[in-house]
Structure formats: structure tokens, C-alpha cells
């Protein structure tokens, strides 16, 4: 602020805006919320291009007279080439096209004030007139550029290649980085000078003493750039755009624009563009859109001229229109538009969602789906386990190859090393293969929690496992034949059964606690526990386990994780794990029926039997024999005591079982009860060789 009269130079006449005297500008900065798929909007030109289509065809009234065409600033023609630089591309998959030009006689200094203010307005700190020109064009046109001090480029040679073993690069931030064999670098005749598309090298950076500038503009592969940036922990304006894909048709225009700005702001003479081509740039795609499909998706019919106008303003070319089908060419920079529905969305976005009238009536049709939807089953499983105190995990589908290599094969239902799917370009050794089991990442989670003093855990994960098909052919073009993708449910329990409390006994989680939860889950899904069969199981993963089957199909396995497996993940306590096949459960549930019935009107009767059995006889075999003998009256078989020791022969033990009998139509009399119990006892003796203990 200023009090009193300000004396100005005589050259300023009355009426001159004060902003002109003090070199002050008033500007409006707009921030847009850009979704990740709209890489074409990462520049002023891209936003203006999209805004033009919206204003010309959109819902803003009275705006059309102010809307003109969107033009890139005029670029003066370049003089004849006199640049000696030689360009070559060795890493074809990572860089299909590389352009460059030489500017000589440059005087590096501050950029014009107006340019600095524009950069500052968008959050960029001005550096110098050369670097600022590349930054300016980056935000103006969306194409990342890089300026090198040409005198530091040995052999006046530029190569796009992979690093040689042991090569290192000191980047602009002063950090020395060891280069990975899958990185992509810009190199001179002898050494790397830049991480391609990510970060420049310190030795080749533009400084105050720079007089010759080599300017690059290239298309770098999005996947290669993303992996390289992640490996080195870098995220720059350039990598951010290359990772999402730049406009392949903007390379030369952006390079010429930057060269013109450098020549204007820093002086110097500009050569023509040198280029190296070694691959195929992304091209536009053809999309077929039916008018009937467009009407069905939008809800109303749009005028032909309106649709054509919107498509034209979006740079989507109408190749043909026979009244039934539109054949369209989508530009390469619109990577998000790949199918008819995407085109319809673009048309509706520009036309205006608010212009679509609400229907006067809702038309719907009842649908019928055979079986139970898998998504419904997944939700039911997750809700049940959460209500039982479990916490859900979500892990990466990629994992370490060393897990399976160290432990060997896990049998038919586990993994086989020959079926392991290895990644061609893994981000790291920790993410080298597709997982064949949900176990290892669950153990990792348990180990991490234990390190934070949380040893008592109930965890589950619904996720997919991957492996080569049993009869896969590596050269097969059918992915379904080469690979198997299966959804599994993993349930983990470890630690104590309940929180430590003075009034509760300290009880460790055991296999029976896991079995209780798994059987309760199956029952909640409508699977009769009586139909579930168990068989003993011991594998490379499970030391004390059972394999579960139902209706003749394997539904999974459960038991105690082998201590050697748990210890390799840093887990010192016992872990109990269930591994269930979700797709098999879905099929069984689809055939099951949950029926509602009235509460029993007549009382049930309990009878207890004490049986002497040989070691190895399971309660499941006793229950199955009992249920087979009395299908009408027997409602439940329970095990309430197990005894072994004195008064029993070696290799034998005693089971005390309970039988719950009930007739739903009348009260049971003693005679019928005794007959039923005798049938049940005879069946158990015949099936297991049991003896009735007096």
C-alpha cells in the first residue's frame, strides 16, 4: 500500500492502466479434476480442444459467438540443416521414434517476465530461458521435451538403448543411480546422459555457460517408463505423461514450438529436425457404432447433424454412415475411447446429460438366472466371516518365485513348479511370478502383525490364483488353454481364541477352532454338514489336516500350517489355515435348497452311547454310519467325551456320543426309541468295528 501522491515518469499519460506501469497482471487460474484415463487433457491445448467441443455443442447458452477454433501458435520455418548429430534407437520396444535438433549460439539467462509469471501461476518455478521453454511447451501442448548441453555429448551421437552392465548415472538431483538392465537411457558415444522420459543427467544439463543446446522430443513406451520410474523412486512431469501415453502426432510440432521459443528468448540458430524411427507408433483405432445401440444407451434419438458435429469437434472422424452404422476413426491420443459405448459416452458428455428427459414410465423385465450369482456368494462369505470377527485381506496377485522353489511341489491341489507363471518383466524379485496359493501372503500379513504386537489374528482373503493349464501348450493362442485362473477362499487363525481376561481360561487356537468356523460358514451357505466328507491330509504345507469334499467334489482343505513353512515367513506361532474352492462351493450351493419349516411340536429324546474304538477311527465315520441307519428320527450326533488310558487295550480309545431322536408328528415311545438306537448301534459296529462299552 502507499499513502499520498505517487510521482510517475512523464512518459506515462493519464488513462494508462496502473497494471501496465508496475508490470502487474491479473489472471484467473483454473484447476480441473482430470481422471487417469484422460491423458489427452494434460495440457492447455488438450483442455482447450475439449472445451471447444463442449461450448459449441453443449448446454451453455449464448457462448457460441465467443468460441473460435483451437490453434497451436504459429511456428516459423526452420532453416536448412547443418547439424552433425547422429541419432539411433537400439531399444526398439521402448522408443519407436526419437526426434532432435541442435540450437547454436544460445545465451542462457532468465526467461521473460511474462513467461515466468505464467509458469509461476501453474506452480512451476522458472529456471532459465532454455529449460523454461521445454516446461512451457510441456504444459502448453502436453509433450515432454528435454534440453541437453550439446558440448557435453561425446561423439555428437545420441543413442536410445538399455544400460550396459555396471553403468551408473548421476541425475539432476545429484544422486548416483545404478542402472537396471531393463532401464532405457539416452546415451552419447560413451555413456548414459539421461533416464529416457524420466529424469535428466547432471553432466549434460543446461547451465549458464551453455551455448549449444540439443533438444529432444520422443515417444517413450508407457510401460517401460512406468517401471523405470518406479524402480528409481522418481515421479516427474515427464514420466507422469509418458506413463499414460502422449500424443504420437505431437512430437514434431512440440519440438518446433520449443525451438522457436528458445530462439526467441535465448537467441541462437536452429537446425532442421533429425529423426530416428525404429518401430510403430500407436495409431488411431476404428470403432463401429450402430445408431440403434446409441439410442438404447442414451435413451433418446439424437439428430444426425448433432452427432456428426460433436464427433467432428472431438476429432473423431466419421468415415461412413449408412443410417444404421457409423464407422469412426478415433485419434491416437484418445486412448480411453476403444469401444462403441465409449463413443456414446463422449457424445452424451458433450451434448449434456441434463438435456436427456426423464422417462415417464420405467420399463423393466424380470430376469431369471440359473444357479446362484458368484458375486452374491462372495458377499455372503465375506459378511459371515466379518460378523465372526475375521478381517479381510487384499494382496497382490504377484509374489515371489522363491516361495514355491524352496518348498517344492504341493501335490495335485497345490502348486506344481512346471505350472508356475513367470512374468517377463517383473518389477522386482518380490513380484516375479503369479501366485499359485493365497497362503504365503497371508503368512506375511501374520508376521507383520506379530511384529506390531498383534499375535491373535483371524484373517481371510477372497482372491484368485494362477497357473499354466494341466495340458497347456505354450504356443497356443487361446489363453483359456494356456492358463488357469481360480478363485479361492483362504481363512487364517492364530494366537488365542479370546482376548486375555481374568475370568476366561487362556485357550490357544487349534484345528478344532478352525473346523468350527469353516463348518459354520458352510452351513450358512446352505450346505448340509452331514454331506461333507473328510479325509486325512499331509502335504508340504499342512502337517495336521483334512481334505474336504461334498457331493463327490473336492471343496478344499484345512489344517495346521507346517512349521517350516511358517518360520520361513518369520511366523513363530502355530497357524491354522483353510483353503476352499469358491467356484466349487458356488456349484454345490446352486443345487442346495434352504427350506423353512415349523418348530417341532413334540419333544426330542437323547440317548448316550460309550464306544470302544481302534485308534484312527474318526468321528465322521461314526456319524455317517448312524445317519445312514436312522434317516427319519435321528436329528443330530454329537461327541462329548474322548478317553484313552487305563482299562482300555493298547491302540484303543473310548468315544462318548449323544444321539438326538425326534418324531415331528408324535411323541416317541420307549419301544421305538430302543429300536432306533439298536439299529444305529449295529450300523456303527458294522462300519467301524466298535464295541459297546458297558
C-alpha positions in Angstrom: 0.0 0.0 0.0 1.0 3.6 -0.4 -0.2 6.9 1.2 -0.1 10.2 -0.6 0.8 11.1 -4.2 2.9 8.8 -6.4 5.2 10.6 -8.9 5.5 8.8 -12.2 7.7 9.3 -15.2 6.4 11.8 -17.8 6.1 9.0 -20.4 3.0 7.7 -18.7 -0.1 9.6 -19.9 -3.3 9.9 -18.0 -5.6 6.9 -18.5 -2.8 4.3 -18.7 -3.7 1.2 -16.6 -1.6 1.1 -13.4 -1.0 -2.6 -14.0 1.0 -1.6 -17.1 3.1 0.9 -15.1 4.0 -1.6 -12.4 4.1 -4.7 -14.7 1.3 -6.4 -12.7 -1.2 -8.8 -14.3 -4.5 -10.0 -13.0 -5.1 -13.6 -14.1 -7.5 -16.4 -13.3 -6.2 -19.8 -12.7 -8.5 -22.8 -13.3 -7.9 -26.2 -11.8 -9.5 -29.2 -13.4 -10.1 -32.6 -12.0 -8.5 -34.9 -14.5 -9.3 -38.6 -14.4 -6.4 -41.0 -15.0 -7.7 -42.2 -18.4 -7.8 -38.7 -19.9 -4.1 -38.3 -20.7 -5.1 -36.0 -23.6 -6.2 -33.3 -21.1 -2.8 -32.9 -19.5 -2.1 -29.7 -21.4 -3.7 -26.3 -22.1 -4.1 -27.3 -25.7 -5.9 -30.5 -24.8 -8.2 -28.8 -22.3 -9.0 -26.1 -24.9 -9.7 -28.7 -27.5 -12.2 -30.5 -25.3 -13.7 -27.2 -24.1 -14.3 -26.1 -27.6 -16.4 -29.2 -28.3 -18.4 -28.6 -25.1 -19.0 -25.0 -25.7 -20.0 -25.4 -29.4 -22.4 -28.2 -28.7 -23.1 -28.1 -25.0 -25.6 -26.5 -22.7 -24.1 -23.1 -22.0 -26.4 -20.6 -23.7 -25.0 -17.6 -25.6 -21.4 -18.8 -25.6 -21.1 -19.9 -29.2 -20.3 -16.4 -30.6 -17.2 -16.3 -28.4 -15.8 -19.7 -29.4 -13.3 -20.0 -32.2 -11.0 -22.7 -33.4 -8.2 -24.0 -31.3 -4.9 -23.4 -33.0 -1.3 -24.1 -32.0 0.8 -20.8 -32.1 2.5 -20.2 -35.4 5.9 -21.8 -35.7 8.4 -20.2 -38.1 10.0 -22.5 -40.7 13.4 -23.9 -39.7 16.5 -23.2 -41.7 18.5 -25.7 -43.7 20.1 -28.5 -41.7 23.7 -28.1 -40.7 23.6 -30.3 -37.5 26.2 -33.1 -37.3 24.3 -35.2 -34.7 23.7 -38.9 -35.4 20.6 -40.5 -33.9 19.9 -44.2 -33.4 17.5 -46.4 -31.5 18.6 -49.7 -30.1 15.8 -50.4 -27.6 13.0 -50.5 -30.2 10.3 -51.8 -27.9 10.7 -48.8 -25.6 11.1 -45.9 -28.1 9.7 -46.3 -31.7 10.5 -42.7 -32.6 13.1 -40.1 -31.5 13.5 -36.5 -32.8 16.1 -34.0 -32.0 17.6 -30.7 -33.3 20.6 -28.5 -32.5 20.4 -24.8 -31.5 23.7 -22.9 -31.6 24.7 -19.5 -30.2 22.3 -19.7 -27.2 22.6 -17.2 -24.4 21.2 -18.8 -21.2 19.5 -16.4 -18.8 16.2 -15.6 -17.2 13.0 -16.0 -19.2 10.8 -13.0 -20.0 8.8 -11.8 -17.0 5.5 -12.7 -18.7 6.7 -16.2 -19.2 7.9 -16.5 -15.6 4.5 -15.3 -14.3 2.7 -17.8 -16.4 4.8 -20.7 -15.1 4.5 -19.5 -11.5 0.7 -19.3 -11.9 0.6 -23.1 -12.6 3.0 -23.9 -9.8 6.3 -24.1 -11.7 9.5 -22.4 -10.6 11.3 -20.8 -13.5 14.8 -22.0 -14.2 16.3 -20.3 -17.3 15.1 -19.4 -20.7 16.0 -22.8 -22.2 14.6 -25.1 -19.6 11.6 -22.8 -19.2 10.8 -23.2 -22.9 10.7 -27.0 -22.6 8.5 -26.7 -19.5 6.3 -24.1 -21.2 5.7 -26.5 -24.2 5.1 -29.4 -21.9 2.1 -27.7 -20.3 1.0 -26.0 -23.5 1.0 -29.0 -25.8 1.4 -32.0 -23.5 4.6 -33.3 -25.0 7.6 -33.7 -22.6 10.9 -32.4 -24.0 14.5 -32.4 -22.7 17.3 -30.0 -23.4 21.0 -31.2 -23.3 24.1 -29.1 -23.3 25.3 -30.2 -26.7 29.0 -29.7 -25.9 28.8 -32.4 -23.2 27.5 -35.0 -25.7 30.6 -37.1 -26.7 30.9 -38.1 -30.3 27.9 -35.9 -31.2 26.0 -39.1 -31.1 22.6 -39.9 -29.5 21.6 -43.5 -28.8 18.4 -44.7 -27.2 19.4 -48.0 -25.6 19.4 -50.2 -22.5 22.2 -49.8 -20.0 25.3 -51.9 -20.1 26.2 -54.0 -17.0 27.5 -51.8 -14.2 26.6 -48.5 -15.7 25.7 -45.6 -13.4 24.2 -42.2 -13.9 24.2 -39.1 -11.7 20.9 -37.4 -12.2 19.9 -33.8 -12.0 19.2 -34.1 -8.2 22.8 -35.1 -7.6 22.1 -38.7 -6.8 24.1 -41.5 -8.4 21.9 -44.3 -9.6 22.8 -47.8 -10.5 21.1 -48.6 -13.8 19.0 -51.7 -14.3 19.3 -53.8 -17.4 15.7 -53.1 -18.3 16.0 -49.4 -17.9 16.1 -47.2 -21.0 18.6 -44.4 -21.3 19.7 -41.7 -23.7 23.4 -42.1 -24.2 26.2 -40.4 -26.2 29.0 -42.3 -27.8 30.4 -43.5 -24.4 28.0 -43.1 -21.5 24.4 -42.6 -20.4 23.3 -39.0 -20.1 19.6 -39.3 -19.2 16.9 -41.7 -17.9 14.7 -41.7 -21.0 11.4 -40.0 -20.4 12.0 -39.8 -16.6 14.9 -37.6 -15.4 17.9 -35.9 -17.0 21.6 -36.4 -16.2 23.6 -33.8 -14.2 26.6 -33.8 -16.6 24.5 -32.9 -19.6 22.2 -30.4 -18.1 21.8 -26.8 -19.4 23.8 -24.3 -17.3 24.7 -20.6 -17.6 27.7 -21.4 -19.7 25.8 -23.5 -22.3 25.9 -22.1 -25.8 24.8 -25.1 -27.8 21.6 -27.0 -27.0 20.4 -30.3 -28.2 16.7 -30.6 -27.9 14.9 -33.9 -27.9 11.3 -35.0 -28.5 10.4 -38.7 -28.4 7.7 -41.2 -27.8 8.6 -43.5 -24.9 6.7 -46.7 -24.1 4.3 -46.1 -21.2 5.0 -49.5 -19.5 8.8 -49.1 -19.8 8.7 -45.6 -18.4 6.4 -46.6 -15.5 8.6 -49.5 -14.5 11.8 -47.4 -14.7 10.3 -44.5 -12.7 9.1 -47.0 -10.0 12.5 -48.7 -9.8 14.3 -45.5 -9.2 11.6 -43.9 -7.0 11.0 -41.0 -9.3 7.9 -39.2 -10.4 8.4 -36.2 -12.8 6.1 -34.2 -15.0 7.6 -36.0 -18.0 7.3 -39.5 -16.6 3.7 -38.7 -15.4 2.7 -38.1 -19.0 4.8 -40.8 -20.7 3.4 -43.4 -18.4 -0.1 -42.5 -19.6 0.8 -42.2 -23.2 1.4 -38.9 -25.1 0.0 -37.9 -28.5 2.3 -39.5 -31.1 1.4 -36.8 -33.6 2.6 -34.0 -31.4 6.3 -34.9 -31.3 7.5 -32.7 -34.2 5.1 -29.9 -33.5 6.2 -29.6 -29.9 9.9 -29.8 -30.8 9.5 -27.0 -33.4 7.5 -24.9 -31.0 10.1 -25.2 -28.2 12.9 -24.4 -30.7 11.1 -21.3 -31.8 10.7 -20.2 -28.2 14.3 -20.8 -27.3 15.4 -18.9 -30.4 13.1 -16.0 -29.4 14.1 -15.9 -25.7 17.7 -17.0 -25.8 18.8 -16.4 -29.4 20.7 -18.8 -31.5 20.3 -20.5 -34.8 18.2 -23.6 -35.2 18.8 -26.6 -37.4 16.1 -28.8 -39.0 14.9 -31.8 -37.2 16.9 -35.1 -37.1 14.9 -38.2 -36.5 15.3 -41.9 -35.9 12.4 -44.4 -36.4 12.7 -48.0 -35.2 9.2 -49.1 -34.5 5.5 -48.4 -35.0 3.8 -45.6 -33.2 0.3 -46.1 -31.6 -2.3 -45.4 -34.3 -5.9 -44.4 -34.2 -8.5 -47.1 -34.0 -11.6 -47.9 -35.9 -14.9 -48.1 -33.9 -18.2 -49.3 -35.3 -21.3 -47.7 -33.7 -24.9 -48.7 -34.5 -27.5 -45.9 -34.3 -29.9 -48.3 -32.6 -27.2 -49.0 -29.9 -26.7 -45.3 -29.4 -30.4 -44.7 -28.9 -30.6 -47.6 -26.5 -27.7 -46.3 -24.4 -28.7 -42.7 -24.4 -32.5 -43.2 -24.1 -33.5 -40.8 -26.9 -32.7 -40.3 -30.6 -30.2 -37.5 -31.5 -30.2 -35.6 -34.7 -27.7 -36.9 -37.3 -26.1 -33.4 -37.7 -25.8 -33.0 -33.9 -23.9 -36.3 -33.6 -21.7 -35.6 -36.6 -20.9 -32.2 -35.2 -20.0 -33.4 -31.8 -17.8 -36.2 -33.2 -16.1 -33.7 -35.6 -15.3 -31.3 -32.7 -13.8 -34.3 -30.7 -11.5 -35.1 -33.7 -13.4 -38.4 -34.2 -13.7 -38.8 -37.9 -16.9 -40.2 -39.4 -15.6 -42.4 -42.2 -19.1 -43.6 -43.3 -22.7 -43.5 -42.1 -25.3 -45.6 -43.9 -28.1 -44.7 -41.5 -27.6 -47.9 -39.5 -23.9 -48.0 -38.7 -21.3 -45.3 -38.1 -17.7 -46.3 -38.9 -15.4 -44.0 -37.0 -11.7 -43.2 -36.7 -10.7 -42.3 -33.2 -7.4 -40.3 -32.9 -4.4 -42.0 -31.3 -4.3 -39.5 -28.4 -7.8 -40.7 -27.2 -6.6 -43.9 -25.6 -9.7 -44.0 -23.4 -12.1 -44.4 -26.4 -11.9 -48.0 -27.6 -15.5 -49.3 -28.0 -18.9 -48.1 -29.1 -20.1 -47.4 -25.5 -17.1 -45.1 -25.1 -18.1 -43.1 -28.1 -21.7 -42.8 -26.9 -20.4 -41.6 -23.5 -18.4 -38.9 -25.3 -21.4 -37.8 -27.4 -23.6 -37.6 -24.3 -20.9 -35.8 -22.3 -20.8 -33.0 -24.9 -24.5 -33.0 -25.7 -25.3 -32.7 -22.0 -26.7 -35.2 -19.5 -29.2 -32.5 -18.4 -30.8 -32.4 -21.9 -31.9 -36.0 -21.6 -35.5 -36.0 -20.4 -36.5 -38.4 -17.6 -38.8 -41.2 -18.9 -42.4 -41.0 -17.9 -42.5 -44.7 -17.1 -39.9 -47.3 -16.2 -39.7 -50.3 -18.4 -38.2 -53.4 -16.9 -38.3 -57.2 -17.4 -37.9 -59.9 -14.8 -34.7 -61.8 -15.3 -34.1 -65.4 -14.4 -30.6 -66.7 -13.6 -29.8 -70.3 -13.2 -27.9 -71.0 -10.0 -26.5 -68.6 -7.5 -24.5 -65.5 -8.7 -20.9 -65.8 -7.7 -20.8 -62.2 -6.5 -23.6 -62.9 -4.2 -21.8 -65.9 -2.7 -18.6 -63.9 -2.3 -20.5 -61.2 -0.4 -22.3 -63.7 1.7 -18.9 -65.4 2.7 -17.3 -62.0 3.5 -20.2 -60.8 5.6 -20.3 -64.1 7.5 -16.6 -64.1 8.3 -16.6 -60.4 9.3 -19.5 -61.0 11.6 -17.5 -63.8 13.2 -14.6 -61.5 14.0 -12.4 -62.0 10.9 -10.7 -59.2 9.0 -10.4 -59.3 5.2 -7.1 -59.0 3.4 -6.4 -58.0 -0.2 -2.9 -58.9 -1.5 -1.1 -58.5 -4.8 -1.6 -61.3 -7.4 2.1 -61.3 -8.0 4.5 -62.8 -5.5 8.0 -64.3 -5.0 9.1 -67.3 -7.1 11.3 -68.4 -4.1 8.3 -69.4 -2.1 7.5 -72.4 -4.3 11.1 -73.1 -5.3 12.2 -73.5 -1.7 9.3 -75.7 -0.6 9.0 -77.9 -3.6 5.6 -79.1 -5.0 2.4 -79.3 -3.0 0.6 -82.1 -4.9 -2.4 -82.0 -7.2 -4.4 -79.5 -5.2 -1.5 -77.2 -4.5 1.2 -76.0 -6.9 3.4 -77.7 -9.4 6.6 -75.8 -10.3 6.2 -76.6 -14.0 2.8 -74.8 -14.0 4.1 -71.6 -12.4 3.6 -68.4 -14.5 6.6 -66.2 -14.5 6.4 -62.6 -15.5 8.5 -61.5 -18.5 9.4 -58.1 -17.0 8.9 -58.2 -13.2 9.1 -55.0 -11.3 11.2 -56.8 -8.6 12.1 -60.2 -7.3 9.3 -59.9 -4.8 6.8 -59.7 -7.7 8.3 -62.2 -10.1 5.5 -64.8 -10.6 1.7 -65.1 -10.4 0.7 -66.6 -7.1 -0.4 -70.2 -7.0 -1.6 -70.1 -3.4 -3.1 -67.5 -1.0 -1.1 -68.9 1.9 2.3 -67.1 1.7 0.9 -63.6 1.6 -1.4 -64.5 4.5 1.7 -65.6 6.4 3.4 -62.3 5.5 0.5 -60.4 7.0 0.6 -62.5 10.2 4.3 -61.9 10.5 3.9 -58.1 10.1 1.1 -58.0 12.6 3.1 -60.1 15.1 5.9 -57.6 14.8 3.5 -54.9 15.9 2.4 -57.0 18.9 -0.8 -58.3 17.4 -0.3 -62.1 17.6 -4.0 -63.0 17.9 -5.5 -62.9 14.4 -8.5 -64.0 12.4 -7.9 -63.2 8.7 -9.4 -64.2 5.4 -8.9 -63.4 1.7 -11.1 -64.0 -1.3 -8.7 -63.9 -4.3 -7.6 -65.6 -7.5 -4.6 -67.9 -8.1 -3.0 -68.5 -11.4 -1.1 -71.3 -13.2 -0.5 -72.9 -16.5 -3.2 -75.3 -17.6 -2.6 -79.0 -16.9 -2.4 -79.7 -20.7 -1.4 -76.3 -21.8 0.5 -75.7 -25.0 2.9 -72.7 -24.7 2.4 -71.7 -28.3 -1.4 -71.8 -28.1 -3.1 -68.5 -28.9 -6.1 -69.5 -26.7 -5.3 -68.0 -23.3 -8.0 -70.2 -21.7 -6.0 -73.3 -22.8 -2.7 -71.9 -21.6 -3.7 -70.5 -18.2 -5.9 -71.4 -15.3 -7.5 -68.7 -13.1 -9.2 -70.0 -10.0 -10.9 -68.1 -7.1 -10.1 -69.4 -3.6 -11.0 -68.5 -0.1 -8.2 -68.5 2.5 -9.0 -68.5 6.2 -6.3 -67.9 8.8 -6.5 -68.3 12.6 -3.6 -68.0 15.0 -2.9 -67.0 18.6 -5.5 -67.3 21.4 -9.2 -68.0 21.0 -10.3 -64.9 23.0 -8.7 -61.8 24.5 -6.7 -62.2 27.7 -9.1 -61.9 30.7 -9.0 -62.8 34.4 -12.4 -64.6 34.0 -11.5 -66.6 30.9 -9.2 -69.6 30.6 -6.2 -69.0 28.3 -7.1 -71.1 25.2 -4.9 -71.4 22.1 -6.4 -71.6 18.7 -6.3 -75.2 17.4 -7.5 -77.2 14.4 -10.9 -77.7 16.0 -11.5 -73.9 16.3 -10.7 -73.6 12.6 -13.0 -76.5 11.8 -15.8 -74.9 13.7 -15.6 -71.7 11.7 -15.3 -73.5 8.4 -18.3 -75.7 9.1 -20.3 -72.8 10.4 -19.5 -71.0 7.1 -20.6 -74.0 5.0 -23.8 -74.2 7.0 -24.5 -70.5 6.5 -24.2 -71.1 2.7 -26.9 -73.8 2.9 -24.6 -76.8 2.7 -25.6 -79.7 4.9 -22.7 -80.6 7.2 -23.9 -84.2 7.0 -22.9 -84.3 3.3 -19.3 -83.1 4.0 -16.7 -85.8 3.9 -13.2 -85.6 5.5 -10.0 -87.5 4.6 -6.7 -87.2 6.4 -4.2 -84.9 4.6 -0.5 -84.1 5.0 1.4 -82.1 2.3 4.3 -79.7 2.0 2.0 -77.1 3.5 -0.2 -78.9 6.1 1.0 -81.1 8.9 -2.3 -81.9 10.6 -5.0 -81.5 8.1 -8.1 -82.9 6.3 -9.3 -82.7 2.8 -13.0 -81.7 2.4 -15.4 -83.0 -0.2 -19.1 -82.6 -0.8 -21.4 -84.3 -3.3 -18.3 -86.0 -4.8 -16.4 -82.8 -5.4 -13.3 -81.5 -3.7 -14.1 -78.3 -1.9 -10.8 -77.6 -0.2 -8.6 -78.5 2.7 -7.7 -77.2 6.2 -5.3 -77.8 9.0 -2.1 -76.7 10.7 0.5 -75.0 8.5 3.8 -76.8 8.5 6.1 -75.1 11.0 8.9 -74.9 8.4 6.6 -73.0 6.1 5.5 -70.5 8.7 9.0 -70.0 10.0 10.3 -69.0 6.6 7.9 -66.1 6.7 9.0 -65.1 10.2 6.0 -66.6 11.9 6.9 -68.4 15.2 3.4 -69.4 16.4 1.1 -72.1 15.1 -1.1 -71.0 12.2 -4.3 -72.8 11.1 -5.3 -72.4 7.5 -8.3 -73.3 5.4 -8.2 -73.2 1.6 -11.6 -73.5 -0.1 -12.6 -73.5 -3.8 -15.2 -70.8 -4.3 -16.3 -71.9 -7.7 -17.0 -75.5 -6.4 -18.9 -74.1 -3.5 -21.0 -72.0 -5.8 -21.9 -75.0 -7.9 -22.9 -77.0 -4.8 -24.9 -74.1 -3.3 -26.7 -73.8 -6.6 -28.0 -77.3 -6.2 -28.8 -76.9 -2.5 -32.1 -75.6 -1.2 -32.6 -73.9 2.2 -36.1 -74.9 3.4 -38.1 -73.3 6.2 -40.2 -75.4 8.4 -42.2 -75.1 11.6 -40.6 -75.5 15.0 -41.0 -79.1 16.3 -44.2 -79.6 18.4 -43.0 -82.8 20.1 -40.1 -83.3 22.4 -36.8 -84.8 21.4 -35.1 -87.6 23.2 -31.4 -88.0 24.0 -29.5 -91.3 24.3 -25.8 -91.7 25.0 -23.5 -94.4 23.9 -20.0 -95.2 25.0 -18.0 -97.0 22.3 -14.5 -98.6 22.3 -12.8 -98.0 19.0 -9.5 -98.7 17.4 -7.1 -95.8 17.0 -7.6 -94.0 13.8 -11.3 -94.3 13.7 -12.8 -90.9 13.0 -16.0 -89.4 14.5 -17.1 -88.7 11.0 -17.3 -92.4 10.1 -19.4 -93.0 13.3 -21.7 -90.1 12.4 -22.2 -91.3 8.8 -23.0 -94.8 9.9 -25.5 -93.5 12.4 -27.3 -91.2 10.0 -27.4 -94.0 7.4 -29.1 -96.3 9.8 -31.8 -93.9 11.0 -32.7 -91.3 8.5 -36.1 -90.3 9.9 -35.7 -89.9 13.6 -32.0 -89.1 14.1 -31.5 -85.4 14.1 -28.0 -85.0 15.4 -25.0 -87.0 16.5 -22.6 -85.4 19.0 -19.2 -86.2 20.6 -18.9 -85.1 24.2 -16.1 -87.1 25.6 -12.9 -88.9 24.4 -10.9 -91.2 26.8 -7.8 -93.3 26.4 -5.6 -94.9 29.0 -6.3 -97.3 31.8 -8.9 -100.1 31.4 -8.5 -99.9 27.6 -6.4 -102.2 25.4 -3.4 -100.6 23.7 -4.3 -98.9 20.5 -7.9 -98.3 21.5 -9.8 -95.3 22.9 -13.4 -94.6 24.0 -15.8 -92.2 22.4 -18.9 -91.0 24.3 -21.5 -89.9 21.7 -25.0 -88.5 22.0 -28.0 -89.3 19.8 -30.8 -86.8 19.4 -34.0 -88.5 18.3 -37.3 -86.8 17.4 -40.5 -87.6 15.6 -42.1 -84.4 14.1 -45.6 -85.9 14.1 -46.0 -87.6 17.6 -44.3 -88.3 20.8 -41.7 -91.1 20.7 -42.4 -94.2 22.9 -39.7 -96.2 24.6 -40.1 -99.2 22.3 -39.5 -97.1 19.1 -36.6 -95.3 20.8 -34.9 -98.6 21.7 -35.4 -100.0 18.2 -33.8 -96.9 16.6 -30.9 -96.9 19.0 -30.2 -100.6 18.3 -30.2 -100.0 14.5 -27.8 -97.1 14.9 -25.5 -99.2 17.2 -25.5 -102.2 14.8 -24.6 -99.9 11.9 -21.7 -98.3 13.8 -20.4 -101.7 14.8 -20.5 -102.9 11.3 -18.9 -99.8 9.8 -16.1 -99.3 12.4 -15.7 -102.5 14.4 -16.7 -100.6 17.6 -17.6 -102.3 20.8 -20.2 -101.0 23.2 -18.6 -100.1 26.5 -20.6 -101.2 29.5 
